[in-house]
Amino acid sequence: MQANQNAAHEVEAEIQGHPDSLFGVCQSVGEHMGFNPLYLRVALFVLMLFNPIAMACAYAALGAVVGLSHIIFPKTISNSWKAEAVEQVEAERAPELLAA
């Protein structure tokens, strides 16, 4: 039961997005490339100190690549427990949507 609740919370967080990130570009690039997104954030911050225009362009380009990758290759749910959690979250939201 606890695993399903945790999985449901993770799925709900994925659906709502990460509130602690601006656009999620560094997080998404880090997840796809397999490194800690903090390294990319630090690199972009250092670049911002030397050339803010180049940093803005690099961030926009990364955002475009991430956006296109999410459109072209959408995430699929591979684990059965995660699919179960998605169904549970959707079932919990159905009455809320009907009431609205």
Backbone atoms as SQL, in Angstrom:
CREATE TABLE atoms (id INTEGER PRIMARY KEY, chain TEXT, resi INTEGER, resn TEXT, atom TEXT, x REAL, y REAL, z REAL);
INSERT INTO atoms VALUES
  (1, 'A', 1, 'MET', 'N', 0.822, -1.188, 0.000),
  (2, 'A', 1, 'MET', 'CA', 0.000, 0.000, 0.000),
  (3, 'A', 1, 'MET', 'C', 0.866, 1.252, 0.000),
  (4, 'A', 2, 'GLN', 'N', 1.910, 1.231, 0.833),
  (5, 'A', 2, 'GLN', 'CA', 2.795, 2.391, 0.925),
  (6, 'A', 2, 'GLN', 'C', 3.514, 2.629, -0.399),
  (7, 'A', 3, 'ALA', 'N', 3.905, 1.550, -1.082),
  (8, 'A', 3, 'ALA', 'CA', 4.590, 1.694, -2.366),
  (9, 'A', 3, 'ALA', 'C', 3.657, 2.329, -3.395),
  (10, 'A', 4, 'ASN', 'N', 2.387, 1.928, -3.376),
  (11, 'A', 4, 'ASN', 'CA', 1.432, 2.524, -4.312),
  (12, 'A', 4, 'ASN', 'C', 1.213, 4.007, -4.021),
  (13, 'A', 5, 'GLN', 'N', 1.183, 4.375, -2.736),
  (14, 'A', 5, 'GLN', 'CA', 1.005, 5.778, -2.383),
  (15, 'A', 5, 'GLN', 'C', 2.208, 6.597, -2.825),
  (16, 'A', 6, 'ASN', 'N', 3.408, 6.054, -2.613),
  (17, 'A', 6, 'ASN', 'CA', 4.605, 6.756, -3.060),
  (18, 'A', 6, 'ASN', 'C', 4.630, 6.888, -4.570),
  (19, 'A', 7, 'ALA', 'N', 4.260, 5.812, -5.265),
  (20, 'A', 7, 'ALA', 'CA', 4.236, 5.840, -6.722),
  (21, 'A', 7, 'ALA', 'C', 3.193, 6.831, -7.213),
  (22, 'A', 8, 'ALA', 'N', 2.037, 6.869, -6.544),
  (23, 'A', 8, 'ALA', 'CA', 0.998, 7.817, -6.931),
  (24, 'A', 8, 'ALA', 'C', 1.477, 9.242, -6.730),
  (25, 'A', 9, 'HIS', 'N', 2.209, 9.479, -5.643),
  (26, 'A', 9, 'HIS', 'CA', 2.738, 10.820, -5.391),
  (27, 'A', 9, 'HIS', 'C', 3.765, 11.209, -6.457),
  (28, 'A', 10, 'GLU', 'N', 4.633, 10.264, -6.842),
  (29, 'A', 10, 'GLU', 'CA', 5.621, 10.535, -7.881),
  (30, 'A', 10, 'GLU', 'C', 4.956, 10.836, -9.216),
  (31, 'A', 11, 'VAL', 'N', 3.927, 10.071, -9.535),
  (32, 'A', 11, 'VAL', 'CA', 3.221, 10.285, -10.794),
  (33, 'A', 11, 'VAL', 'C', 2.519, 11.630, -10.774),
  (34, 'A', 12, 'GLU', 'N', 1.912, 11.973, -9.654),
  (35, 'A', 12, 'GLU', 'CA', 1.233, 13.265, -9.549),
  (36, 'A', 12, 'GLU', 'C', 2.228, 14.404, -9.678),
  (37, 'A', 13, 'ALA', 'N', 3.424, 14.234, -9.112),
  (38, 'A', 13, 'ALA', 'CA', 4.461, 15.254, -9.245),
  (39, 'A', 13, 'ALA', 'C', 4.899, 15.389, -10.697),
  (40, 'A', 14, 'GLU', 'N', 4.976, 14.261, -11.426),
  (41, 'A', 14, 'GLU', 'CA', 5.344, 14.311, -12.836),
  (42, 'A', 14, 'GLU', 'C', 4.263, 15.002, -13.654),
  (43, 'A', 15, 'ILE', 'N', 3.001, 14.755, -13.317),
  (44, 'A', 15, 'ILE', 'CA', 1.903, 15.359, -14.054),
  (45, 'A', 15, 'ILE', 'C', 1.891, 16.867, -13.831),
  (46, 'A', 16, 'GLN', 'N', 2.099, 17.294, -12.592),
  (47, 'A', 16, 'GLN', 'CA', 2.047, 18.706, -12.259),
  (48, 'A', 16, 'GLN', 'C', 3.330, 19.437, -12.612),
  (49, 'A', 17, 'GLY', 'N', 4.406, 18.748, -12.815),
  (50, 'A', 17, 'GLY', 'CA', 5.694, 19.383, -13.084),
  (51, 'A', 17, 'GLY', 'C', 6.454, 19.595, -11.791),
  (52, 'A', 18, 'HIS', 'N', 7.651, 20.090, -11.911),
  (53, 'A', 18, 'HIS', 'CA', 8.479, 20.343, -10.743),
  (54, 'A', 18, 'HIS', 'C', 8.326, 21.805, -10.356),
  (55, 'A', 19, 'PRO', 'N', 7.709, 22.093, -9.211),
  (56, 'A', 19, 'PRO', 'CA', 7.512, 23.475, -8.835),
  (57, 'A', 19, 'PRO', 'C', 8.805, 24.190, -8.460),
  (58, 'A', 20, 'ASP', 'N', 9.873, 23.432, -8.157),
  (59, 'A', 20, 'ASP', 'CA', 11.119, 24.056, -7.745),
  (60, 'A', 20, 'ASP', 'C', 12.035, 24.369, -8.920),
  (61, 'A', 21, 'SER', 'N', 11.613, 24.103, -10.136),
  (62, 'A', 21, 'SER', 'CA', 12.432, 24.417, -11.297),
  (63, 'A', 21, 'SER', 'C', 11.704, 25.418, -12.180),
  (64, 'A', 22, 'LEU', 'N', 12.476, 26.196, -12.902),
  (65, 'A', 22, 'LEU', 'CA', 11.886, 27.243, -13.731),
  (66, 'A', 22, 'LEU', 'C', 11.155, 26.632, -14.911),
  (67, 'A', 23, 'PHE', 'N', 11.860, 25.990, -15.797),
  (68, 'A', 23, 'PHE', 'CA', 11.235, 25.324, -16.929),
  (69, 'A', 23, 'PHE', 'C', 11.589, 23.841, -16.987),
  (70, 'A', 24, 'GLY', 'N', 12.485, 23.388, -16.130),
  (71, 'A', 24, 'GLY', 'CA', 12.858, 21.984, -16.101),
  (72, 'A', 24, 'GLY', 'C', 13.842, 21.584, -17.181),
  (73, 'A', 25, 'VAL', 'N', 14.480, 22.544, -17.811),
  (74, 'A', 25, 'VAL', 'CA', 15.397, 22.241, -18.908),
  (75, 'A', 25, 'VAL', 'C', 16.623, 21.492, -18.398),
  (76, 'A', 26, 'CYS', 'N', 17.280, 22.014, -17.384),
  (77, 'A', 26, 'CYS', 'CA', 18.483, 21.363, -16.866),
  (78, 'A', 26, 'CYS', 'C', 18.152, 19.992, -16.283),
  (79, 'A', 27, 'GLN', 'N', 17.023, 19.890, -15.582),
  (80, 'A', 27, 'GLN', 'CA', 16.601, 18.611, -15.012),
  (81, 'A', 27, 'GLN', 'C', 16.373, 17.584, -16.115),
  (82, 'A', 28, 'SER', 'N', 15.695, 17.987, -17.155),
  (83, 'A', 28, 'SER', 'CA', 15.378, 17.057, -18.243),
  (84, 'A', 28, 'SER', 'C', 16.632, 16.635, -19.003),
  (85, 'A', 29, 'VAL', 'N', 17.511, 17.581, -19.279),
  (86, 'A', 29, 'VAL', 'CA', 18.757, 17.243, -19.979),
  (87, 'A', 29, 'VAL', 'C', 19.595, 16.306, -19.120),
  (88, 'A', 30, 'GLY', 'N', 19.661, 16.577, -17.817),
  (89, 'A', 30, 'GLY', 'CA', 20.410, 15.709, -16.919),
  (90, 'A', 30, 'GLY', 'C', 19.853, 14.300, -16.876),
  (91, 'A', 31, 'GLU', 'N', 18.504, 14.181, -16.847),
  (92, 'A', 31, 'GLU', 'CA', 17.893, 12.853, -16.831),
  (93, 'A', 31, 'GLU', 'C', 18.170, 12.099, -18.133),
  (94, 'A', 32, 'HIS', 'N', 18.053, 12.781, -19.258),
  (95, 'A', 32, 'HIS', 'CA', 18.244, 12.111, -20.541),
  (96, 'A', 32, 'HIS', 'C', 19.710, 11.747, -20.788),
  (97, 'A', 33, 'MET', 'N', 20.619, 12.604, -20.364),
  (98, 'A', 33, 'MET', 'CA', 22.035, 12.363, -20.616),
  (99, 'A', 33, 'MET', 'C', 22.705, 11.560, -19.509),
  (100, 'A', 34, 'GLY', 'N', 22.054, 11.431, -18.365),
  (101, 'A', 34, 'GLY', 'CA', 22.576, 10.588, -17.299),
  (102, 'A', 34, 'GLY', 'C', 23.582, 11.263, -16.385),
  (103, 'A', 35, 'PHE', 'N', 23.422, 12.568, -16.138),
  (104, 'A', 35, 'PHE', 'CA', 24.305, 13.236, -15.182),
  (105, 'A', 35, 'PHE', 'C', 23.470, 14.127, -14.273),
  (106, 'A', 36, 'ASN', 'N', 24.094, 14.598, -13.222),
  (107, 'A', 36, 'ASN', 'CA', 23.420, 15.447, -12.251),
  (108, 'A', 36, 'ASN', 'C', 23.135, 16.813, -12.892),
  (109, 'A', 37, 'PRO', 'N', 21.891, 17.275, -12.867),
  (110, 'A', 37, 'PRO', 'CA', 21.563, 18.553, -13.501),
  (111, 'A', 37, 'PRO', 'C', 22.226, 19.753, -12.819),
  (112, 'A', 38, 'LEU', 'N', 22.710, 19.558, -11.598),
  (113, 'A', 38, 'LEU', 'CA', 23.392, 20.647, -10.911),
  (114, 'A', 38, 'LEU', 'C', 24.642, 21.080, -11.679),
  (115, 'A', 39, 'TYR', 'N', 25.331, 20.116, -12.308),
  (116, 'A', 39, 'TYR', 'CA', 26.524, 20.457, -13.088),
  (117, 'A', 39, 'TYR', 'C', 26.172, 21.397, -14.242),
  (118, 'A', 40, 'LEU', 'N', 25.073, 21.133, -14.907),
  (119, 'A', 40, 'LEU', 'CA', 24.650, 21.986, -16.010),
  (120, 'A', 40, 'LEU', 'C', 24.221, 23.351, -15.497),
  (121, 'A', 41, 'ARG', 'N', 23.544, 23.373, -14.369),
  (122, 'A', 41, 'ARG', 'CA', 23.132, 24.654, -13.780),
  (123, 'A', 41, 'ARG', 'C', 24.343, 25.513, -13.422),
  (124, 'A', 42, 'VAL', 'N', 25.357, 24.871, -12.833),
  (125, 'A', 42, 'VAL', 'CA', 26.576, 25.604, -12.463),
  (126, 'A', 42, 'VAL', 'C', 27.285, 26.108, -13.722),
  (127, 'A', 43, 'ALA', 'N', 27.362, 25.278, -14.745),
  (128, 'A', 43, 'ALA', 'CA', 28.016, 25.689, -15.994),
  (129, 'A', 43, 'ALA', 'C', 27.274, 26.868, -16.625),
  (130, 'A', 44, 'LEU', 'N', 25.957, 26.827, -16.624),
  (131, 'A', 44, 'LEU', 'CA', 25.195, 27.939, -17.186),
  (132, 'A', 44, 'LEU', 'C', 25.358, 29.197, -16.342),
  (133, 'A', 45, 'PHE', 'N', 25.452, 29.042, -15.023),
  (134, 'A', 45, 'PHE', 'CA', 25.660, 30.210, -14.159),
  (135, 'A', 45, 'PHE', 'C', 27.020, 30.853, -14.422),
  (136, 'A', 46, 'VAL', 'N', 28.045, 30.019, -14.566),
  (137, 'A', 46, 'VAL', 'CA', 29.384, 30.547, -14.859),
  (138, 'A', 46, 'VAL', 'C', 29.384, 31.231, -16.223),
  (139, 'A', 47, 'LEU', 'N', 28.723, 30.633, -17.199),
  (140, 'A', 47, 'LEU', 'CA', 28.612, 31.249, -18.519),
  (141, 'A', 47, 'LEU', 'C', 27.869, 32.578, -18.441),
  (142, 'A', 48, 'MET', 'N', 26.872, 32.644, -17.550),
  (143, 'A', 48, 'MET', 'CA', 26.118, 33.883, -17.391),
  (144, 'A', 48, 'MET', 'C', 27.010, 35.005, -16.852),
  (145, 'A', 49, 'LEU', 'N', 27.963, 34.661, -16.007),
  (146, 'A', 49, 'LEU', 'CA', 28.860, 35.674, -15.466),
  (147, 'A', 49, 'LEU', 'C', 29.741, 36.288, -16.552),
  (148, 'A', 50, 'PHE', 'N', 30.151, 35.478, -17.522),
  (149, 'A', 50, 'PHE', 'CA', 31.040, 35.960, -18.563),
  (150, 'A', 50, 'PHE', 'C', 30.301, 36.501, -19.780),
  (151, 'A', 51, 'ASN', 'N', 29.205, 35.849, -20.166),
  (152, 'A', 51, 'ASN', 'CA', 28.480, 36.261, -21.359),
  (153, 'A', 51, 'ASN', 'C', 26.995, 35.905, -21.194),
  (154, 'A', 52, 'PRO', 'N', 26.210, 36.828, -20.647),
  (155, 'A', 52, 'PRO', 'CA', 24.802, 36.528, -20.381),
  (156, 'A', 52, 'PRO', 'C', 23.992, 36.236, -21.645),
  (157, 'A', 53, 'ILE', 'N', 24.344, 36.859, -22.746),
  (158, 'A', 53, 'ILE', 'CA', 23.604, 36.628, -23.997),
  (159, 'A', 53, 'ILE', 'C', 23.842, 35.199, -24.490),
  (160, 'A', 54, 'ALA', 'N', 25.089, 34.739, -24.405),
  (161, 'A', 54, 'ALA', 'CA', 25.397, 33.368, -24.815),
  (162, 'A', 54, 'ALA', 'C', 24.682, 32.361, -23.910),
  (163, 'A', 55, 'MET', 'N', 24.594, 32.677, -22.614),
  (164, 'A', 55, 'MET', 'CA', 23.900, 31.784, -21.689),
  (165, 'A', 55, 'MET', 'C', 22.416, 31.721, -22.030),
  (166, 'A', 56, 'ALA', 'N', 21.803, 32.869, -22.307),
  (167, 'A', 56, 'ALA', 'CA', 20.387, 32.888, -22.655),
  (168, 'A', 56, 'ALA', 'C', 20.135, 32.105, -23.950),
  (169, 'A', 57, 'CYS', 'N', 21.015, 32.263, -24.906),
  (170, 'A', 57, 'CYS', 'CA', 20.871, 31.521, -26.168),
  (171, 'A', 57, 'CYS', 'C', 21.065, 30.021, -25.949),
  (172, 'A', 58, 'ALA', 'N', 22.045, 29.647, -25.140),
  (173, 'A', 58, 'ALA', 'CA', 22.289, 28.227, -24.855),
  (174, 'A', 58, 'ALA', 'C', 21.097, 27.619, -24.119),
  (175, 'A', 59, 'TYR', 'N', 20.536, 28.351, -23.157),
  (176, 'A', 59, 'TYR', 'CA', 19.394, 27.855, -22.403),
  (177, 'A', 59, 'TYR', 'C', 18.170, 27.722, -23.310),
  (178, 'A', 60, 'ALA', 'N', 17.958, 28.695, -24.186),
  (179, 'A', 60, 'ALA', 'CA', 16.831, 28.629, -25.120),
  (180, 'A', 60, 'ALA', 'C', 16.999, 27.452, -26.090),
  (181, 'A', 61, 'ALA', 'N', 18.221, 27.234, -26.554),
  (182, 'A', 61, 'ALA', 'CA', 18.472, 26.113, -27.465),
  (183, 'A', 61, 'ALA', 'C', 18.242, 24.777, -26.755),
  (184, 'A', 62, 'LEU', 'N', 18.719, 24.658, -25.516),
  (185, 'A', 62, 'LEU', 'CA', 18.469, 23.441, -24.746),
  (186, 'A', 62, 'LEU', 'C', 16.975, 23.239, -24.516),
  (187, 'A', 63, 'GLY', 'N', 16.272, 24.326, -24.245),
  (188, 'A', 63, 'GLY', 'CA', 14.826, 24.241, -24.044),
  (189, 'A', 63, 'GLY', 'C', 14.116, 23.771, -25.297),
  (190, 'A', 64, 'ALA', 'N', 14.550, 24.263, -26.458),
  (191, 'A', 64, 'ALA', 'CA', 13.943, 23.834, -27.721),
  (192, 'A', 64, 'ALA', 'C', 14.209, 22.354, -27.981),
  (193, 'A', 65, 'VAL', 'N', 15.428, 21.908, -27.711),
  (194, 'A', 65, 'VAL', 'CA', 15.770, 20.498, -27.907),
  (195, 'A', 65, 'VAL', 'C', 14.950, 19.617, -26.963),
  (196, 'A', 66, 'VAL', 'N', 14.826, 20.023, -25.702),
  (197, 'A', 66, 'VAL', 'CA', 14.059, 19.256, -24.726),
  (198, 'A', 66, 'VAL', 'C', 12.582, 19.227, -25.124),
  (199, 'A', 67, 'GLY', 'N', 12.052, 20.372, -25.539),
  (200, 'A', 67, 'GLY', 'CA', 10.650, 20.428, -25.959),
  (201, 'A', 67, 'GLY', 'C', 10.370, 19.533, -27.144),
  (202, 'A', 68, 'LEU', 'N', 11.244, 19.577, -28.128),
  (203, 'A', 68, 'LEU', 'CA', 11.067, 18.712, -29.297),
  (204, 'A', 68, 'LEU', 'C', 11.214, 17.230, -28.936),
  (205, 'A', 69, 'SER', 'N', 12.143, 16.927, -28.044),
  (206, 'A', 69, 'SER', 'CA', 12.323, 15.525, -27.663),
  (207, 'A', 69, 'SER', 'C', 11.105, 14.999, -26.913),
  (208, 'A', 70, 'HIS', 'N', 10.461, 15.853, -26.124),
  (209, 'A', 70, 'HIS', 'CA', 9.256, 15.418, -25.416),
  (210, 'A', 70, 'HIS', 'C', 8.082, 15.249, -26.372),
  (211, 'A', 71, 'ILE', 'N', 8.054, 16.020, -27.428),
  (212, 'A', 71, 'ILE', 'CA', 6.983, 15.889, -28.417),
  (213, 'A', 71, 'ILE', 'C', 7.215, 14.656, -29.296),
  (214, 'A', 72, 'ILE', 'N', 8.443, 14.488, -29.760),
  (215, 'A', 72, 'ILE', 'CA', 8.757, 13.378, -30.668),
  (216, 'A', 72, 'ILE', 'C', 8.792, 12.039, -29.937),
  (217, 'A', 73, 'PHE', 'N', 9.392, 12.017, -28.743),
  (218, 'A', 73, 'PHE', 'CA', 9.533, 10.782, -27.971),
  (219, 'A', 73, 'PHE', 'C', 8.844, 10.935, -26.619),
  (220, 'A', 74, 'PRO', 'N', 7.514, 10.806, -26.574),
  (221, 'A', 74, 'PRO', 'CA', 6.821, 10.967, -25.280),
  (222, 'A', 74, 'PRO', 'C', 7.188, 9.850, -24.316),
  (223, 'A', 75, 'LYS', 'N', 7.115, 10.159, -23.017),
  (224, 'A', 75, 'LYS', 'CA', 7.421, 9.164, -21.994),
  (225, 'A', 75, 'LYS', 'C', 6.343, 8.099, -21.974),
  (226, 'A', 76, 'THR', 'N', 6.774, 6.869, -21.847),
  (227, 'A', 76, 'THR', 'CA', 5.836, 5.768, -21.686),
  (228, 'A', 76, 'THR', 'C', 6.021, 5.176, -20.303),
  (229, 'A', 77, 'ILE', 'N', 4.973, 4.662, -19.750),
  (230, 'A', 77, 'ILE', 'CA', 5.046, 4.058, -18.430),
  (231, 'A', 77, 'ILE', 'C', 5.411, 2.590, -18.616),
  (232, 'A', 78, 'SER', 'N', 6.570, 2.206, -18.085),
  (233, 'A', 78, 'SER', 'CA', 7.069, 0.857, -18.310),
  (234, 'A', 78, 'SER', 'C', 6.797, -0.084, -17.140),
  (235, 'A', 79, 'ASN', 'N', 6.649, 0.435, -15.956),
  (236, 'A', 79, 'ASN', 'CA', 6.448, -0.420, -14.792),
  (237, 'A', 79, 'ASN', 'C', 4.960, -0.605, -14.508),
  (238, 'A', 80, 'SER', 'N', 4.578, -1.810, -14.159),
  (239, 'A', 80, 'SER', 'CA', 3.171, -2.080, -13.882),
  (240, 'A', 80, 'SER', 'C', 2.704, -1.331, -12.642),
  (241, 'A', 81, 'TRP', 'N', 3.568, -1.192, -11.619),
  (242, 'A', 81, 'TRP', 'CA', 3.164, -0.470, -10.415),
  (243, 'A', 81, 'TRP', 'C', 2.974, 1.002, -10.711),
  (244, 'A', 82, 'LYS', 'N', 3.751, 1.520, -11.663),
  (245, 'A', 82, 'LYS', 'CA', 3.595, 2.921, -12.020),
  (246, 'A', 82, 'LYS', 'C', 2.304, 3.120, -12.811),
  (247, 'A', 83, 'ALA', 'N', 1.968, 2.187, -13.675),
  (248, 'A', 83, 'ALA', 'CA', 0.716, 2.261, -14.417),
  (249, 'A', 83, 'ALA', 'C', -0.463, 2.167, -13.460),
  (250, 'A', 84, 'GLU', 'N', -0.318, 1.327, -12.448),
  (251, 'A', 84, 'GLU', 'CA', -1.358, 1.204, -11.430),
  (252, 'A', 84, 'GLU', 'C', -1.522, 2.511, -10.672),
  (253, 'A', 85, 'ALA', 'N', -0.418, 3.167, -10.382),
  (254, 'A', 85, 'ALA', 'CA', -0.467, 4.441, -9.671),
  (255, 'A', 85, 'ALA', 'C', -1.120, 5.520, -10.525),
  (256, 'A', 86, 'VAL', 'N', -0.856, 5.509, -11.817),
  (257, 'A', 86, 'VAL', 'CA', -1.478, 6.479, -12.717),
  (258, 'A', 86, 'VAL', 'C', -2.989, 6.285, -12.720),
  (259, 'A', 87, 'GLU', 'N', -3.415, 5.027, -12.791),
  (260, 'A', 87, 'GLU', 'CA', -4.846, 4.744, -12.768),
  (261, 'A', 87, 'GLU', 'C', -5.464, 5.209, -11.456),
  (262, 'A', 88, 'GLN', 'N', -4.744, 5.031, -10.354),
  (263, 'A', 88, 'GLN', 'CA', -5.251, 5.441, -9.053),
  (264, 'A', 88, 'GLN', 'C', -5.373, 6.960, -8.984),
  (265, 'A', 89, 'VAL', 'N', -4.388, 7.688, -9.471),
  (266, 'A', 89, 'VAL', 'CA', -4.435, 9.152, -9.463),
  (267, 'A', 89, 'VAL', 'C', -5.568, 9.643, -10.340),
  (268, 'A', 90, 'GLU', 'N', -5.728, 9.044, -11.515),
  (269, 'A', 90, 'GLU', 'CA', -6.808, 9.449, -12.409),
  (270, 'A', 90, 'GLU', 'C', -8.169, 9.136, -11.801),
  (271, 'A', 91, 'ALA', 'N', -8.284, 8.012, -11.097),
  (272, 'A', 91, 'ALA', 'CA', -9.547, 7.658, -10.450),
  (273, 'A', 91, 'ALA', 'C', -9.882, 8.642, -9.336),
  (274, 'A', 92, 'GLU', 'N', -8.847, 9.107, -8.625),
  (275, 'A', 92, 'GLU', 'CA', -9.076, 10.082, -7.559),
  (276, 'A', 92, 'GLU', 'C', -9.456, 11.445, -8.129),
  (277, 'A', 93, 'ARG', 'N', -8.959, 11.784, -9.292),
  (278, 'A', 93, 'ARG', 'CA', -9.249, 13.086, -9.896),
  (279, 'A', 93, 'ARG', 'C', -10.605, 13.115, -10.605),
  (280, 'A', 94, 'ALA', 'N', -11.114, 11.971, -10.986),
  (281, 'A', 94, 'ALA', 'CA', -12.376, 11.919, -11.740),
  (282, 'A', 94, 'ALA', 'C', -13.521, 12.580, -10.977),
  (283, 'A', 95, 'PRO', 'N', -13.725, 12.291, -9.683),
  (284, 'A', 95, 'PRO', 'CA', -14.813, 12.981, -8.971),
  (285, 'A', 95, 'PRO', 'C', -14.590, 14.489, -8.869),
  (286, 'A', 96, 'GLU', 'N', -13.324, 14.902, -8.751),
  (287, 'A', 96, 'GLU', 'CA', -13.026, 16.330, -8.682),
  (288, 'A', 96, 'GLU', 'C', -13.403, 17.016, -9.979),
  (289, 'A', 97, 'LEU', 'N', -13.110, 16.350, -11.091),
  (290, 'A', 97, 'LEU', 'CA', -13.431, 16.930, -12.386),
  (291, 'A', 97, 'LEU', 'C', -14.938, 16.963, -12.619),
  (292, 'A', 98, 'LEU', 'N', -15.628, 15.944, -12.171),
  (293, 'A', 98, 'LEU', 'CA', -17.079, 15.913, -12.333),
  (294, 'A', 98, 'LEU', 'C', -17.752, 16.982, -11.474),
  (295, 'A', 99, 'ALA', 'N', -17.199, 17.241, -10.306),
  (296, 'A', 99, 'ALA', 'CA', -17.778, 18.244, -9.413),
  (297, 'A', 99, 'ALA', 'C', -17.552, 19.662, -9.930),
  (298, 'A', 100, 'ALA', 'N', -16.520, 19.852, -10.735),
  (299, 'A', 100, 'ALA', 'CA', -16.191, 21.196, -11.221),
  (300, 'A', 100, 'ALA', 'C', -17.025, 21.622, -12.346);
